């Protein structure tokens, strides 16, 4: 009898560019792949963008990323089954965001200056993903072939079969709020001088309300975590067009991200641009 089974092998690629060598990079990211005691592989990716208008933005983003990674590593060994681990993560991540926010506010008080950061976390457990997010960094999903819609069970659903590049997070920004409330068109909001003002970020206000989303994924999916210094350089149509062209050329994730690195470097930039990309291949295990 053949007892071989398929398992997912994660691939991660990244880059971070600053507009000037004289400027400190206020973006930070991290990732970790581990196994539960049941030998099930679990993965985490996190990205943060320190507030450019606040001093110590690089400290804030690095602090937030390191805090998440420390929590992740301390939580893994206490869990055996994927289902219970996912449930634990969903509960604890929201609490963790509040802890990070409180710690940053305390650092601000001690340093007598405001520090802040966005924070976006993406977990992969079995064929499930979970997102916890504050700010205007983004997480996208690229799906090569959409065969059917996901079940309507509270998961993130793409209602447009032609839309293969889907933003899974919301922007906590002035522009997004104006569009959502019907006060401005997308074009009007994006051209407003307050377009990129954040309505939520970590470390500035006493309370935050993290956005969460969950769903299932397959080996046909890729995920892109990025800061606003990257996603403001491209429209969603441009991202989709460039990524699709690379997929049609049968390019690897490494080649795709190298392509976007070249595109990003060639553009005029005033902000740090960072990307962390994830996809999965299948391998056979005996």
C-alpha positions as CSV (number, residue, x, y, z in Angstrom):
1,X,0.0,0.0,0.0
2,X,1.3,3.5,-0.9
3,X,1.0,5.7,2.2
4,X,2.5,8.7,0.5
5,X,0.8,12.0,1.1
6,X,1.1,15.5,-0.3
7,X,2.3,18.4,1.9
8,X,2.8,22.0,1.2
9,X,6.3,23.5,0.9
10,X,6.4,27.2,1.6
11,X,8.4,29.7,-0.4
12,X,9.1,33.2,0.7
13,X,10.8,36.1,-1.2
14,X,11.3,39.7,-0.1
15,X,12.9,43.0,-0.7
16,X,13.0,46.5,0.9
17,X,14.1,49.7,-0.9
18,X,14.7,53.1,0.6
19,X,14.5,56.3,-1.6
20,X,17.9,57.4,-0.3
21,X,20.9,55.7,1.3
22,X,21.0,58.5,3.8
23,X,17.5,57.7,5.1
24,X,16.9,55.0,7.6
25,X,14.4,52.3,6.6
26,X,11.2,52.6,8.6
27,X,9.8,49.3,7.2
28,X,10.3,46.0,8.9
29,X,9.1,42.4,8.1
30,X,9.7,38.9,9.3
31,X,8.6,35.3,8.8
32,X,8.8,32.0,10.6
33,X,8.1,28.4,9.6
34,X,7.6,25.8,12.4
35,X,6.0,22.5,13.3
36,X,3.5,21.8,15.9
37,X,4.1,18.8,18.2
38,X,1.9,16.9,15.8
39,X,4.4,17.6,13.0
40,X,2.0,19.9,11.2
41,X,3.8,22.8,9.5
42,X,2.6,26.3,10.4
43,X,3.8,29.6,9.0
44,X,3.7,33.3,9.9
45,X,4.5,36.4,7.8
46,X,4.4,40.0,9.2
47,X,5.1,43.4,7.9
48,X,5.1,46.9,9.5
49,X,5.7,50.5,8.3
50,X,6.9,53.0,10.9
51,X,5.3,56.4,10.7
52,X,7.5,58.7,8.6
53,X,5.9,61.8,10.2
54,X,6.9,60.5,13.6
55,X,10.4,60.1,15.0
56,X,11.6,56.6,15.8
57,X,9.4,55.1,13.1
58,X,12.1,52.4,12.5
59,X,12.1,51.5,16.2
60,X,8.3,51.2,16.2
61,X,8.1,48.9,13.2
62,X,10.9,46.7,14.3
63,X,9.5,46.5,17.9
64,X,6.1,45.4,16.5
65,X,7.5,42.7,14.2
66,X,9.8,41.3,16.9
67,X,6.9,41.3,19.4
68,X,4.8,39.2,17.0
69,X,7.6,36.8,16.3
70,X,8.4,36.3,20.0
71,X,4.7,35.6,20.7
72,X,4.6,33.1,17.8
73,X,7.6,31.1,18.9
74,X,6.3,31.0,22.5
75,X,2.9,29.8,21.4
76,X,3.8,27.0,19.0
77,X,5.2,24.5,21.5
78,X,2.1,24.7,23.6
79,X,-0.2,23.5,20.8
80,X,-0.5,20.1,19.2
81,X,-3.5,20.1,16.8
82,X,-3.9,22.6,13.9
83,X,-7.5,23.3,14.7
84,X,-6.9,24.3,18.3
85,X,-3.8,26.2,17.3
86,X,-5.7,28.3,14.8
87,X,-8.4,29.0,17.3
88,X,-5.8,30.1,19.9
89,X,-4.1,32.3,17.3
90,X,-7.3,34.0,16.4
91,X,-8.0,34.9,20.0
92,X,-4.5,35.8,21.0
93,X,-3.5,37.9,18.0
94,X,-6.2,40.5,18.7
95,X,-5.0,40.7,22.3
96,X,-1.4,40.9,21.1
97,X,-2.2,43.9,18.9
98,X,-3.6,45.8,21.9
99,X,-0.5,44.8,23.9
100,X,1.8,46.2,21.2
101,X,-0.2,49.4,21.0
102,X,0.0,49.9,24.7
103,X,3.7,49.2,24.8
104,X,4.4,51.7,22.0
105,X,2.3,54.3,23.7
106,X,4.4,53.8,26.9
107,X,7.6,54.1,24.9
108,X,6.3,57.3,23.4
109,X,5.6,58.6,26.9
110,X,9.1,57.7,28.1
111,X,10.8,59.2,25.0
112,X,8.5,62.2,25.0
113,X,7.8,61.8,21.3
114,X,5.1,60.0,19.2
115,X,6.0,56.8,17.6
116,X,3.7,54.7,15.5
117,X,3.5,51.9,12.9
118,X,1.2,49.9,10.8
119,X,1.1,46.1,11.4
120,X,-0.2,43.3,9.2
121,X,0.1,39.6,10.2
122,X,-0.7,36.6,8.0
123,X,-0.9,33.0,9.4
124,X,-1.0,29.7,7.4
125,X,-2.3,26.6,9.2
126,X,-3.1,23.5,7.1
127,X,-5.1,25.0,4.2
128,X,-6.4,28.0,6.2
129,X,-5.1,31.5,6.4
130,X,-5.8,34.2,9.1
131,X,-5.1,37.9,8.9
132,X,-4.9,40.5,11.7
133,X,-4.2,44.1,10.5
134,X,-3.9,47.8,11.4
135,X,-3.0,50.6,9.0
136,X,-2.5,51.0,5.3
137,X,0.1,48.3,4.6
138,X,-1.7,45.6,2.5
139,X,-2.0,41.9,2.0
140,X,-3.0,40.6,-1.5
141,X,-3.8,37.2,-2.8
142,X,-3.0,36.2,-6.3
143,X,-5.0,33.2,-7.6
144,X,-3.8,31.7,-10.9
145,X,-7.1,29.9,-11.7
146,X,-10.4,30.5,-9.9
147,X,-12.6,27.4,-10.4
148,X,-15.3,28.1,-7.9
149,X,-16.2,30.5,-5.2
150,X,-15.3,29.7,-1.6
151,X,-18.1,28.6,0.7
152,X,-20.1,31.5,2.3
153,X,-19.0,30.7,5.9
154,X,-17.5,34.0,6.9
155,X,-14.3,33.6,5.0
156,X,-13.0,36.2,2.6
157,X,-14.7,35.7,-0.8
158,X,-13.8,37.0,-4.2
159,X,-17.1,37.7,-5.9
160,X,-15.4,38.5,-9.2
161,X,-14.0,35.4,-11.0
162,X,-12.0,37.5,-13.3
163,X,-10.2,39.3,-10.4
164,X,-7.1,37.2,-9.7
165,X,-5.4,39.9,-7.6
166,X,-7.5,40.5,-4.5
167,X,-6.8,42.9,-1.6
168,X,-7.5,40.9,1.6
169,X,-7.0,43.8,4.0
170,X,-8.7,47.2,4.3
171,X,-6.8,50.5,4.4
172,X,-7.2,52.4,7.6
173,X,-6.7,55.7,5.8
174,X,-8.6,59.0,5.2
175,X,-9.0,58.2,1.5
176,X,-10.5,54.7,2.2
177,X,-12.8,56.2,4.8
178,X,-14.1,58.9,2.4
179,X,-14.8,56.3,-0.3
180,X,-16.5,53.9,2.1
181,X,-18.8,56.6,3.4
182,X,-19.7,57.7,-0.1
183,X,-18.2,61.2,0.4
184,X,-15.7,61.0,-2.4
185,X,-14.9,58.9,-5.4
186,X,-11.8,56.8,-5.4
187,X,-10.1,59.4,-7.7
188,X,-11.1,62.3,-5.5
189,X,-10.0,60.6,-2.3
190,X,-6.6,59.5,-3.7
191,X,-5.8,63.0,-4.9
192,X,-6.8,64.7,-1.6
193,X,-3.9,66.2,0.4
194,X,-4.9,64.0,3.4
195,X,-5.3,60.8,1.4
196,X,-2.6,58.9,3.3
197,X,-3.5,60.1,6.8
198,X,-4.1,57.0,8.9
199,X,-7.4,56.6,10.8
200,X,-5.8,53.7,12.7
201,X,-2.2,52.8,13.5
202,X,-0.3,51.2,16.4
203,X,1.2,53.4,19.1
204,X,-0.6,56.7,18.6
205,X,-4.1,56.3,20.1
206,X,-5.2,54.5,23.2
207,X,-7.5,52.0,21.4
208,X,-7.2,50.1,18.2
209,X,-9.7,47.8,16.4
210,X,-7.8,45.3,14.4
211,X,-9.2,44.1,11.1
212,X,-9.4,40.4,10.7
213,X,-10.1,38.1,7.8
214,X,-9.8,34.3,7.2
215,X,-10.1,31.9,4.3
216,X,-8.7,28.8,2.6
217,X,-5.9,28.7,0.1
218,X,-4.5,26.2,-2.4
219,X,-1.1,25.8,-4.2
220,X,-2.5,28.0,-7.0
221,X,-2.4,31.0,-4.6
222,X,0.3,33.5,-3.8
223,X,0.2,36.1,-1.1
224,X,1.9,39.5,-1.2
225,X,2.4,41.6,2.0
226,X,3.6,45.1,1.2
227,X,3.9,48.6,2.7
228,X,2.3,51.7,1.1
229,X,5.6,52.8,-0.3
230,X,5.2,49.8,-2.7
231,X,1.5,49.6,-3.4
232,X,1.1,53.3,-4.2
233,X,3.5,52.9,-7.1
234,X,1.2,50.5,-8.9
235,X,-2.5,50.4,-9.6
236,X,-4.2,47.0,-8.8
237,X,-4.6,46.5,-12.6
238,X,-0.8,47.0,-13.0
239,X,0.0,44.6,-10.2
240,X,-2.3,42.0,-11.8
241,X,-1.0,42.6,-15.3
242,X,2.7,42.3,-14.2
243,X,2.2,39.3,-12.0
244,X,0.1,37.5,-14.6
245,X,2.7,38.0,-17.3
246,X,5.3,36.4,-15.1
247,X,3.1,33.5,-14.3
248,X,2.4,32.9,-18.0
249,X,6.2,32.8,-18.5
250,X,6.3,30.0,-15.8
251,X,8.5,32.2,-13.7
252,X,9.4,31.2,-10.1
253,X,8.4,33.3,-7.1
254,X,12.0,34.4,-6.8
255,X,11.9,35.6,-10.4
256,X,8.6,37.3,-10.0
257,X,9.8,39.3,-7.0
258,X,13.1,40.1,-8.7
259,X,10.9,41.5,-11.5
260,X,9.0,43.7,-9.1
261,X,12.2,44.8,-7.5
262,X,13.5,46.1,-10.8
263,X,10.2,47.8,-11.5
264,X,10.2,49.4,-8.1
265,X,13.8,50.5,-8.2
266,X,13.2,52.2,-11.6
267,X,10.3,54.4,-10.2
268,X,10.7,57.7,-8.5
269,X,10.2,57.0,-4.8
270,X,9.8,59.1,-1.7
271,X,9.0,56.3,0.8
272,X,10.4,53.0,1.8
273,X,9.0,50.2,-0.4
274,X,8.9,46.7,1.1
275,X,7.5,43.4,-0.1
276,X,7.2,39.9,1.4
277,X,5.7,37.3,-0.9
278,X,4.6,33.8,-0.1
279,X,3.4,30.7,-2.1
280,X,3.3,27.0,-1.7
281,X,4.4,24.0,-3.8
282,X,3.5,20.4,-3.1
283,X,5.8,17.6,-2.2
284,X,5.2,13.9,-1.6
285,X,6.0,12.5,1.8
286,X,6.2,8.8,2.5
